[in-house]
Amino acid sequence: MVTVSGGEFQMGGGKPYMGEAAQDAGALPIHKVKIKAFKLAKYEVTVAEFRRFVEATGYKAPDKCVHQPIQGWFGLGPTPGSWDKNELTNSEFQPAVCLGWADADAYAKWLSQQTGKSYRLASEAEWEYAASAGKGKADFPFGENLDQKRICEYANVSDQSAEHAGMERFGATYKGFMGGISPCDDGAGFASIVGMYKPNPLGLHDLIGNAAEYLQDCWSESYEGAPADGSARLDGECKMHAVRGGAWHWRGFTATQRSAMPLDWVGVIEGFRLAQSLTGPADKRSAPTALAFENELKQAQAVERARRASLQPFPQPPQGLQLTQAEGKAAVQLSWLAGPDPKVLGYHVYRSDSVGGNFVRIASDVKTQRYVDETALARKHSYVVVAVNRDRFGEFSAPVLTADQVHALPGRIQAEDFNQMDKASVGRVAPQEDMEDAGGQAGLNLTGSAPGMAKDSWTEYSVELPRAGSYRFSFRVASLTGSKGLALSVDGQAVLEQAVPATGGFKSWQTVAGAGPIRLEAGRHVLRIRAIDPGAKLNWFSVELAD
């Protein structure tokens, strides 16, 4: 435990971060807080420490956890997994995760009973005060650093190693995900052994990054009515508790940045550290168990540091990627330039399933600077290449795109077959969900996390009409509650707005006919479909002659 001296500081506020507004609405109003001296654990509670609790008490910790990454990261929901056996924990000295808030609280109470000391979770005010080293408003342990180039010295965040590990193991990329990665390498793909990075000025490790940390406070949307004495806020229904510090899965959170999790949440990103109230005379002695733990931790850290030091540097991305495709041919030919790095042993080739879609590896360890994709998709999509050395592969090359797809009408157009988009996401429809998804690749659809398509997201399609006439549009949609739906424009001119009814859920699809008919001239046109508001998914749409 590290003693944190008492004092006053200005809590809350923040600066622009990851494209966010200048002030985080949840961290306002800025207010003065007076902190009493307390102790805070030097490290997050580890698997080894939590194991002592379980073995001593027979405590029944959760046996399901959100911990199995996929291409879209943690989209599977809770599956069998626990604090000592989950997809991403492989060391006794990593932080204990796959635990809920109640499990962290139970550990603190047990340790208090065993030692006679008042262990607990920290309050939000105590945590922020400690994270900013008692000064308040510091972005990171080393001060202000919005480009985050130094964050990897102090924290385990989403970085080059995280991108490599996610892609290599799960095909999950940070490209386009929550601000991407920090431009540095911290050596850890997922959670790290605790204490591997520089401490903050108070001697505390991993407050930023590694595992998000459960706190005492019941969650409140703002600091209105928050305690001014540094104690935890415990009012309200308390269905959620405050969480601080970010994690290995995110770019570095600042000292003021807030988040929360519901009481029933159990995930692989969230852990905890202990605080201790100072209720009696200071005891500077270290218990034998603490000394043994420190010695074992140092050994584990030394092994991990040696492993990281042995890795070859990330190779530079390949340059000059070019794409050629013969007219009327499916095969796509890729070529790129050889770099000067003699340690590069080959290349991996990745392909997206749509414009802006996730990249999936389609070829590994290609030994030349040329590759032919014989199974290229009909829709517009993109490719990237990475260089590979003995230990890892580097960043993506600049992407190259296939030509625009032109759809012959009348006919049906799959929603994912667009040429341009903004804020659109492509998801998958299980075959049993929609028997009318003829022609779609594995049932792709336009979706999002809003839920449904994000407000004002749009996609564009090039179409060719053989003759002028009146045409009717139909849309294959799914929605839980219904929405204002979709806005259709042709060559920049608004022509139709289509409300989406409640279909019974996002797995229940229904075809709705748009108002009309709409007069269209012969030739090539650009159709744009925009989500007026969230709440709907689109599988396909059709355009048919009305006369």
Sequence and secondary structure as in RCSB ss.txt:
>XXXX:A:sequence
MVTVSGGEFQMGGGKPYMGEAAQDAGALPIHKVKIKAFKLAKYEVTVAEFRRFVEATGYKAPDKCVHQPIQGWFG
LGPTPGSWDKNELTNSEFQPAVCLGWADADAYAKWLSQQTGKSYRLASEAEWEYAASAGKGKADFPFGENLDQKR
ICEYANVSDQSAEHAGMERFGATYKGFMGGISPCDDGAGFASIVGMYKPNPLGLHDLIGNAAEYLQDCWSESYEG
APADGSARLDGECKMHAVRGGAWHWRGFTATQRSAMPLDWVGVIEGFRLAQSLTGPADKRSAPTALAFENELKQA
QAVERARRASLQPFPQPPQGLQLTQAEGKAAVQLSWLAGPDPKVLGYHVYRSDSVGGNFVRIASDVKTQRYVDET
ALARKHSYVVVAVNRDRFGEFSAPVLTADQVHALPGRIQAEDFNQMDKASVGRVAPQEDMEDAGGQAGLNLTGSA
PGMAKDSWTEYSVELPRAGSYRFSFRVASLTGSKGLALSVDGQAVLEQAVPATGGFKSWQTVAGAGPIRLEAGRH
VLRIRAIDPGAKLNWFSVELAD
>XXXX:A:secstr
 EEE  EEEEE      TT  SS GGG S EEEEE  EEE SS  BHHHHHHHHHHH     SEEB   BTTBS 
S  EE BTTB TT   TTSB  SB HHHHHHHHHHHHHHHSS EE   HHHHHHHHTTTSS  SBTTB  TT TT
HHHH B SSHHHHHHHHHHH    TTSTT   SS  S SSS  TT S   TTS  SSSBSSEEEEEEE  SS TT
  SSS     S   EEEEES  TTSS   TT EEEEETT  BSSEE   EEE  SS      HHHHHHHHHHHHH
HHHHHHHHHHS          EEE  TT   EEEE    S TT  EEEEEEESSTT  EEEEEEEE SSEEEETT
  SS  EEEEEEE SS B      EE    EEESSEEEETT  SEEES EEEE  TTT TT TT STTEEEE BT
TBS TT EEEEEEEESS EEEEEEEEEEESS EEEEEEEETTEEEEEEEE   SEEEEEEEEE S  EEE SEEE
EEEEEESSSS EEEEEEEEE  
